[in-house]
Amino acid sequence: MPELRGNSESGWAVWGSSNSGTGVVGTAGGYGTGTYGESISSNGVFGKSTDGYGVSAHSMKLAGIIGEGVEGPGVRGYSLGTAIVSPPGVDGEAPNGHGVRGRSDTYIGVLGHSKTSTGVHGSSDGIDGIGVVGLGNPGKAAYFGGDVEVRGNLTVANGNKPFKIDHPLEPQNKYLLHHSVESSERKNVYDGVAYLDADGSAWVELPRWFEALNGDFRYQLTPIGAAAPELHVAEEVSENRFKIAGGQGRMKVCWQLTGTRKDAWAAANPFEVEQEKPQKERGRYLQPDLYDAPAEQRVMLVPEEIERQREVMRQEEAPPPPQAPELPQGPVQPQPMPLGSEAPGFGRLEEENRRQIEELREQIEELRQRL
């Protein structure tokens, strides 16, 4: 029979509390459940500890803790820590696997929410590690419903960088997309309109930070309304302005000026236009079919570890193997079950109790007859 069984319709099914050790410890051999708790409206299992873990679970092969919620979270953790950096509500650690893993067939696999700080934070200490990975197969790998800030390099491999808006002429039925302007240099583009003085010249004033940010300038001038063969840049950028001359008085001139970044960050991080492929990517392509190469020669854009985890997930989604038969010996352990149903073995337990009661009644009757 079970060593410990708890069942509650309104309170705690099993309660464990410890001031210095473990609140509840459950172990099971074979295919049983170490500790099982069920509650209709409150906590199925609740663990509390003053100095240690409220609930601690360990498994050599399968999940340490499995939580299932019909209308709420499967597992919920919160912390009341008052340190400068409070401890996390849920802390997952795995030397060789997933620290925390969330999975859902129809909704959100992992949900992180914070009222004042970070909802989800991922980090990696490895040189080739990745803080957060999103895989779309075939859906979107990630969706951001607000402002996004990137500190570091942003690289798009074989992809587009357009903006997307409702089509101005048919906003209900169409989108309008524009592509980004690309260059082999860190270019900044500026333009404007100048009106020439009576002598056919004008100064174009630029922001006071212009020369601190830009260098290696390029100019374009376009006269409006009439030809201006003599139109030219009379003085290049100096003290954050340049001069146009050679046009007709009161002429409208459109100008465009480009500069290359020369700020401290750009100087410390020169842009590398041509890159040698790493050794593990030699002989491979971002899109092999463009070069009549087989798909096996595709450069893996995600680490091999991610692919390994993908394979693990595919295997887990496969039909489960037949369940091993129950062990003929050892205590009967409660198994996870839907709310409202009896724990496995509970019927056998009642039958055994009735048999023992009948034996006691027979013994009592024998004693009465002897007396």
N, C-alpha and C positions, 0 to 999 in steps of 0.2 A: 504494500500500500504506500501512498505518498508519505514522505516524512513530514512535509509541510504543505498545507493547501489552504488558500484563502479565497473567499468568495464574498462579494459585497454588492448590494444594490444601491447604496447611497454614500458609502464612505470608502476607506482604504481596504483593499482586499488583503494586502500584506504590508505591514509597517515594520521598518527596521531603523533603529537609531543607535548611534554610537558616539561617545565623546572623544575617542582616540583611535578607534579601529574601523572595522567594516560593519555597516548597518545590517546588511543581509548578504549571506553567502549561500549560493546554491550550486550544486554539482550534479552531474548526471552521466552515467555511462551509456555506451551504445548510442542510440538515436533519441534519447529522451531530452527533456528540458530541465535545466538546472533550477531555475526559479520561474514560476508562472503566476501572474496576477491578473485578475479580471474585475472590472468595475463598470456598472451601468452608467453612472453619472459623475464619478470622481476618478481617483488615481488607481489604476490597476496595480502598479508597483510604485512605491515611493521610498526613496532612500535618503537618509540625512546623516551627515557626519560633521563634527565640529572641526576636526583637524585633518581628516582624510577625504576620500571620495564618498559622495552620497551613494552612488551606485557604480560599481566596478564590474566590468564583464571582460572575459578573456576567452578566445577561441583559437585552437591550433589550425583549423582549416576553414571554418565558415565565419559568419559575422559574429562579432562580440555581442552586439545588441541589435535586435530587429524591432522596430516600432511600426505599428500600423494604426492609422487614424481614419475612421470612416468620414467624419465631418470636421476633424481638426488635425493638427500636426501629428505625424507618427511618433516623432521624438521632439520634445521641446526642452530647451535648456536655458536657464537664466542665471545671472550672477549678481550678487549684492555687494561685490567687492568695493572697498572704499580706498584702495591704494591710488597712487598718482595715475597709474594705468591699471584699471580694474581688470580682473581675470575675465576670460571670455565666458559667455553663456554656454557655448558648446566648444569643446577643445578636442580635436581629433588628431591622432598621431599614428603614423604607420611607417616603420623603417623602410619597407620595400613595396608598399601598396598605396592605397588612397588614404590620406589623412581624414577627409570627410567626403562622403559620396552621397549624392542625392539622385533619385531616379523616379520618373513618373511616366506612365504610358500615355496620359492625355493632358497633363498640365505642367506645372513648373517642377523641374528636377531639384533645383536648389533655390531657395528664396532667402535673400538677406535684406534686412530692413533696419535702419537706424534713424532716430528722430533728430540726432544732433551730429553724428559722425559718419563713418563709412558703412554702407550696407553690406558690401562684399569686398574683401581685400585678399588678393593673392600675391605671393612673392616667391622668388626662387633664388637660392644662393649659388647655383651652378652656373658655369660660364655659358653653357649652351641651354640652360634651363629657361622656362617660360613661367611668368607669374600667373597668368590666366590664359586658358586655351578655350576657344569656342569652335565647335565643329558643326557645320551645317550639312546634313545629308538627307534630303537635298535642300532643306530650308536654309534660312539665314544663320550664319555662324554667330552673329551678335546683333543686337538692336539697342540703340541708345535713344531714349526719349527726351533728351535734354542736351545741354552744352557738354562738349567733350574737349578735354585739354590733354595734349600729348607733350610730354617732356622727354625729348630724345628724338631719334629718327623715326620717320613714318615712311615705310616702304610698301608700295603696291606692286606685287608681282603679277604680271600678265593681267592687269585689271584696269578699269576706268576710274577717273576721279571727277565725275560730273556733278553739277547741282541739278536739282529736280524741283519743279514748281507746277502748280496747276496752269494749264495752258491759258494764256491771256485771252484768246479768242474763243475757246471752247473749254472752260474750266471744269464743267461737269463730266466731260467724256474723255479728256486727253490730258497728258502731262507734257511739259516742255523741258528738255534736257539740254544743257550746254556743257561742253567739255572744258577742262582746264588747259591753260597755256603752259607748255613745257619747254625747258631749255637745258643745255648742257652747262649752264652757269646759274648762279643764284641771282637772277635778274629781278630788279624792281622797276616797274613801269609807271610813269607819270605823264599826264597830258593836260592840256588846257587851251584857252583862247586868249589871244592878246590883240589889242587895238593900237595900231601904230600912231605915233604923233604926226604933226604936220610935216616933219622932216623925214617921215618914213621909218622911224625906229621906235623901239620900246624895250624896257627892262622887264624881265619876268622874275618875280620874287618867289623864292622857294622857302619851305619850312626851315627853321633855324637849325634843325638836326640833320638836314639833308646831306651835307658833306661828311658828317661824322658817321653816317651809315653807308654812303655810296661812293663809288669811284668808277673810273673807266667809262666815261659818259658817251652816249650816242644821241644824236639830235635828228629830228625830222620837222620840217616846216612846210605848211600848205597854205598858199594865199587863197582867199575866198572872194569871188566876184570878178576878178581880172587876173591876167598873168602878171607875174613879178619875177622876171628873169634874174634880177640882181638881188633877190631876197636871200639873206644869208645870216649865219650866226656871227655877229660882230665880235662878241667877247664870250668866251666859254665860262662855265660855272666857276664863280669865285665869290666868296663871302655869301654863299647860298643864293646866288642869282646869276642870270645870264642875259645877254643883250642881243636883240634882233634888229637888223638894219637892211636897207636896200629896197624897201617896198614903197608903195604910194601912201600919201598922207591919208589918215583915217581908215586905212585898210584893215580888214579883219584877217587874222592869221591863226590857224590851228597849229599847235606845236605838240610834239611828243618827245619825251626824254626818258632814256633808260639808264640805269646804273647797276653796278655789280656790288653786292654786299661786301663791306670791308670792316664791319664791326668786330669787337674783340672775340666773340664766339665764332664767327665765320673765319677769322684769321687763325684761331686755334684748331679749327676743324675743317680743313680744306676739303672741298667736294671732289670725290673720286669718280670720274666719269666712266672709266673702263676698269673692271675688276676681274682678277683671276678667280676662277671657280675653286672652291675648296676641293681637296683631294677626293673626298667622298662623293662630290657632285660632278667630277670629271667624267666625260662621256655620256652625260645625261642632259635632259632638256626640260625647261619649264612646261613646254607643250610639244611633245615629240612628234605629233602628227603633222605639224607644220614643216618638219624636216624629213618626212617619210621614214621616221624611226618608230619602232614598236613602243607600245604603251609601257612596257617594262622599263624603258629608259627614262621615265619621268623622274624629275627631281622631287623628292618627298618634301613638301613644304611644311610638314609637321614632323616632330622628332620621332625616332623609331619607337620610343617608349609610348608615345600617344597611339601609334599604330598597334602596339602590343595590347594596350588597354582596350582599343576598339575590338580586337579579336576576342579578348576576354568577354566583353559585353555581348558580342555576337554568339559566343558559346553559351552564355547564360540565358540568352533569349531562345535557345533551342529547346525542344521538348525535354522535360526532365527525365532522367533514367528511372527505371522501376525502383520503387522504394524497397529498401532492405527489410526482410522480415523482422518482427519483434523478437528480441532476445528471450529465450525461454526462462532465464533466471534473472535475478536482480529485482530491485523495486520498480513498480510501475510509476513512470514519471508523467506528469501532465504535459500535454502538447498544446501549442497555440491553436485556438479555435475561435469561431465567430461568437460575438456577444449573444448571450441567451442560451447557449448550448452547454451541456455538461462536460466536464473534463473527462478525457479518456480514462477508462478504468474505474470511474466513479460508480457505475452500475455494479461492477464486480465487487467493489468495496461494500456496497450496501448488501449484496447477496451474502458476502462473507460475514458481515455483522449479524444478519438474520440467522445464519447457520449457528454462529456462536451463541446467540441468544437462545435458540432452540436447545442447544446442548446444555446450557445453564439451567433452563427450565426442567429438562429431564433429570439432571442431577438433583435439583431441589425436590422434585417429586419423589425420587428414590429415598432421599433423606427423610422426607415426611413419612413414607411407608415404614421405614425402619423404626422411627420413633413411635 
